Amino acid sequence: MIQRKSGSMIAFGAAAVIASLTLAPVALADETAELEAKFTASDTNSDGKLTRDEAKEGGMRRIVRGFDKIDTEGNGYVTLDQIKEMMQSR
């Protein structure tokens, strides 16, 4: 960022940082709500677990790609909590 005598560029930069910090929790809440909705829709047998096939059929590409990493216990399924933990660690 270029600093000008008036400081307008600095003020703009600070405002952008504040806005991003303010909007971050909203974006995370939206992402979590979307994840929960997709998880529920993809969990065709309503057992609270997603198999790789359920995730694939539900269009959850990121979950399918990271399935083995998310399935830390090697059970062949992932839970919503496991997915959320993985999201928080990124």
C-alpha positions as CSV (number, residue, x, y, z in Angstrom):
1,M,0.0,0.0,0.0
2,I,1.3,3.5,-0.8
3,Q,1.2,6.1,1.9
4,R,0.1,9.5,0.9
5,K,0.4,12.7,2.8
6,S,-3.3,12.8,3.5
7,G,-3.3,9.4,5.0
8,S,-6.3,8.4,2.9
9,M,-4.6,5.2,1.8
10,I,-3.8,4.2,5.4
11,A,-7.4,4.9,6.4
12,F,-8.7,2.9,3.6
13,G,-6.4,0.0,4.5
14,A,-7.4,0.1,8.1
15,A,-11.1,0.2,7.2
16,A,-10.6,-2.9,5.0
17,V,-8.9,-4.8,7.8
18,I,-11.7,-3.9,10.3
19,A,-14.4,-4.9,7.8
20,S,-12.8,-8.2,7.2
21,L,-12.5,-8.9,10.9
22,T,-16.1,-7.9,11.4
23,L,-17.4,-10.0,8.6
24,A,-15.3,-13.1,9.4
25,P,-17.7,-14.5,12.0
26,V,-20.7,-13.9,9.7
27,A,-18.9,-15.7,6.8
28,L,-18.0,-18.6,9.1
29,A,-21.6,-18.9,10.4
30,D,-22.9,-18.9,6.8
31,E,-20.3,-21.5,5.8
32,T,-21.2,-23.7,8.9
33,A,-25.0,-23.4,8.2
34,E,-24.4,-24.4,4.5
35,L,-22.3,-27.3,5.6
36,E,-24.9,-28.5,8.1
37,A,-27.6,-28.3,5.4
38,K,-25.6,-30.2,2.8
39,F,-24.5,-32.8,5.4
40,T,-28.2,-33.4,6.4
41,A,-29.3,-33.6,2.8
42,S,-26.5,-36.0,1.9
43,D,-27.0,-38.3,4.9
44,T,-29.6,-40.3,3.1
45,N,-30.1,-42.9,5.9
46,S,-30.1,-40.2,8.7
47,D,-27.6,-41.9,10.8
48,G,-25.5,-38.8,11.5
49,K,-22.6,-40.2,9.4
50,L,-21.5,-39.7,5.8
51,T,-19.9,-42.4,3.8
52,R,-17.8,-41.5,0.9
53,D,-20.6,-42.5,-1.5
54,E,-23.2,-40.3,0.4
55,A,-20.8,-37.4,0.2
56,K,-20.2,-38.0,-3.5
57,E,-23.9,-38.4,-4.3
58,G,-24.6,-35.3,-2.2
59,G,-22.2,-33.2,-4.3
60,M,-19.8,-32.6,-1.4
61,R,-16.7,-32.6,-3.5
62,R,-14.4,-31.1,-0.8
63,I,-15.4,-33.7,1.7
64,V,-14.9,-36.5,-0.9
65,R,-11.4,-35.1,-1.7
66,G,-10.4,-34.9,1.9
67,F,-12.3,-37.9,3.1
68,D,-9.4,-40.0,4.3
69,K,-7.9,-37.0,6.2
70,I,-11.3,-36.2,7.8
71,D,-12.0,-39.9,8.7
72,T,-9.3,-39.9,11.4
73,E,-10.5,-43.1,12.9
74,G,-10.7,-45.0,9.6
75,N,-14.3,-46.0,10.1
76,G,-15.3,-45.5,6.5
77,Y,-17.6,-42.5,7.4
78,V,-17.2,-39.0,8.7
79,T,-19.4,-37.1,11.1
80,L,-20.3,-33.4,11.1
81,D,-18.1,-32.8,14.1
82,Q,-15.1,-34.3,12.3
83,I,-15.7,-32.1,9.3
84,K,-16.1,-29.0,11.5
85,E,-12.8,-29.9,13.3
86,M,-11.1,-30.1,10.0
87,M,-12.5,-26.8,8.9
88,Q,-11.2,-25.1,12.1
89,S,-7.8,-26.5,11.6
90,R,-7.3,-25.0,8.2
